[in-house]
Amino acid sequence: MSPVADLKVDRPVKAFDLYSQIPQRAIAAEPERVAAVVLAYARGLESQGVLAAGKHFPGLGPVAEDTHFFAARVQTRISDFEGRDWLPFRALTEGSNALLMPAHVQLAGVDLLLVAWDGEKSYDVLYALLAADKEGRLDKELLEASRKRFGAVTGKVFTGITECR
C-alpha cells in the first residue's frame, strides 16, 4: 500500500498522531512534485510486477487527527481538493494501473476494501455489505462500474502470471 500521495503540510505532528503523521510522511507540499514522484514510483513498482496503491485518498493534509484512532472530518471544499490535493492521485490513476487507498474518512464509494488490522473485522464488513445489498442500499450501476474498473486493472496486472511462488 504505497506510495503516500498526500501533500505535505507545515505543522508539527500532534502527540496522539501515532500512525498518520502526514507532516513527516508526505513527499512535498507542491502537488506537481508529489504527482511526478508518486507516478515514477508506481511505474517502477509495475515494472517489477507489483501493483501500487496511492494513499490516503482524498488527502489527509487538512486532517490533524490520527485517523486510526479518532474520527476525522475534512472541512475542505471539493473545489479545493480538485485543484490541489487530488492532482497526485489523478496522476497515479491516469498514468499507471495504481489503485487508490482511501483515508479513514467517510467517502461516496470505493472499489476495494482492505480490512487488515483486525481480521475478525472482515466479518463485520461482510455482514454490513450483505445487509446493505439485501435492503437495496447499494447502487447496482456503481457496483457494475466498480467491477469493470477492478477487472480491467487485474487483467493488466496479472496477465502472464501462471504460478504463485
C-alpha positions in Angstrom: 0.0 0.0 0.0 2.2 2.8 -1.3 3.1 5.5 -2.3 1.9 8.2 0.0 0.3 10.8 -2.3 -0.8 13.2 0.4 0.5 16.8 0.3 3.0 17.8 3.0 1.6 20.3 5.5 3.6 22.7 7.6 2.5 21.8 11.1 4.0 19.7 13.9 2.8 16.1 14.4 0.4 16.1 17.3 1.1 13.9 20.4 -1.7 11.5 19.6 -0.9 11.2 15.9 0.9 7.8 16.2 0.4 6.5 12.7 -0.9 9.0 10.2 2.0 11.5 10.6 1.3 13.2 7.3 3.7 16.2 8.0 6.5 13.7 8.2 5.5 11.0 5.7 4.3 13.2 2.8 6.8 13.9 -0.1 6.3 17.6 -0.7 3.8 20.4 -0.4 3.7 21.1 -4.2 1.1 18.9 -6.0 3.1 18.7 -9.2 6.2 17.5 -7.4 4.3 14.8 -5.5 2.5 13.8 -8.7 5.8 13.3 -10.5 7.4 11.3 -7.7 4.4 9.0 -7.0 3.9 8.3 -10.7 7.5 7.4 -11.1 7.3 5.2 -8.0 4.2 3.4 -9.2 5.7 2.8 -12.7 8.8 1.4 -11.0 6.7 -1.0 -9.0 4.7 -2.0 -12.0 7.9 -2.8 -14.0 8.6 -5.4 -11.4 5.1 -6.8 -11.3 3.9 -5.0 -8.2 0.7 -3.0 -8.1 0.9 0.4 -6.4 -1.9 1.8 -4.2 -1.7 5.5 -3.7 -2.8 6.7 -0.3 -4.6 8.3 1.5 -7.4 9.5 -0.9 -8.9 12.1 -0.8 -5.8 13.5 1.0 -5.1 13.8 4.7 -3.3 17.1 4.6 -6.1 19.0 6.2 -6.7 16.4 8.9 -4.8 16.9 12.1 -6.0 13.8 14.0 -4.7 10.3 13.7 -7.5 8.7 11.7 -6.6 5.3 13.0 -7.9 6.3 16.4 -10.1 9.3 16.0 -13.0 10.1 13.7 -11.9 12.7 11.2 -13.9 15.3 9.4 -12.4 17.0 6.5 -13.5 20.7 6.4 -12.2 21.2 2.9 -14.3 22.1 -0.1 -14.4 19.7 -3.0 -13.1 22.5 -5.3 -10.1 23.0 -3.1 -9.3 19.2 -3.2 -9.7 19.2 -7.0 -7.3 22.0 -7.5 -4.5 20.7 -5.2 -4.8 17.5 -3.2 -6.2 15.3 -5.9 -3.5 16.1 -8.5 -1.1 13.3 -7.4 -4.0 10.8 -7.2 -5.1 11.7 -10.7 -1.5 11.3 -12.0 -1.5 7.8 -10.5 -4.8 6.7 -11.9 -4.2 8.2 -15.4 -0.5 7.3 -15.8 -0.4 3.8 -14.2 -2.5 0.9 -13.1 -2.3 2.1 -9.5 -5.2 1.7 -7.1 -6.2 4.3 -4.6 -6.4 3.5 -0.9 -9.0 5.7 0.9 -8.2 7.5 4.1 -10.0 6.6 7.2 -12.7 9.1 6.5 -16.2 8.8 5.1 -16.4 8.7 1.3 -19.1 8.2 -1.6 -17.9 4.7 -2.5 -14.8 2.6 -3.2 -13.8 -0.3 -5.5 -11.9 -2.4 -3.0 -11.9 -2.6 0.8 -8.8 -3.5 2.8 -9.5 -4.9 6.3 -6.0 -5.6 7.6 -5.6 -4.5 11.2 -8.1 -7.0 12.7 -9.1 -10.0 10.6 -12.2 -10.5 12.8 -13.5 -7.1 11.5 -13.8 -8.6 8.0 -16.9 -10.5 9.2 -18.5 -7.2 10.3 -17.7 -5.6 7.0 -19.1 -8.6 5.0 -22.3 -8.6 7.2 -22.8 -4.8 6.7 -22.3 -5.2 2.9 -24.8 -8.1 2.7 -27.3 -6.2 4.8 -26.9 -3.1 2.6 -27.4 -5.3 -0.5 -30.5 -7.0 1.0 -32.0 -3.7 1.9 -31.4 -2.3 -1.6 -29.0 0.4 -0.4 -26.2 -0.5 -2.9 -26.3 1.3 -6.3 -26.2 -1.5 -8.9 -24.8 0.8 -11.6 -22.0 1.9 -9.3 -21.2 -1.7 -8.4 -21.0 -2.7 -12.0 -18.8 0.3 -12.9 -16.5 -0.7 -9.9 -16.5 -4.3 -11.1 -15.4 -3.2 -14.6 -12.6 -0.9 -13.3 -11.3 -3.6 -11.0 -11.5 -6.3 -13.7 -9.6 -4.0 -16.1 -6.8 -3.4 -13.6 -6.5 -7.1 -12.5 -6.4 -8.1 -16.2 -3.5 -5.8 -16.9 -1.5 -6.6 -13.7 -2.0 -10.4 -13.6 -1.7 -11.2 -17.3 1.1 -13.7 -17.8 1.3 -14.9 -14.2 0.9 -18.6 -14.3 2.0 -19.7 -10.8 2.3 -18.5 -7.3 5.7 -18.6 -5.6 
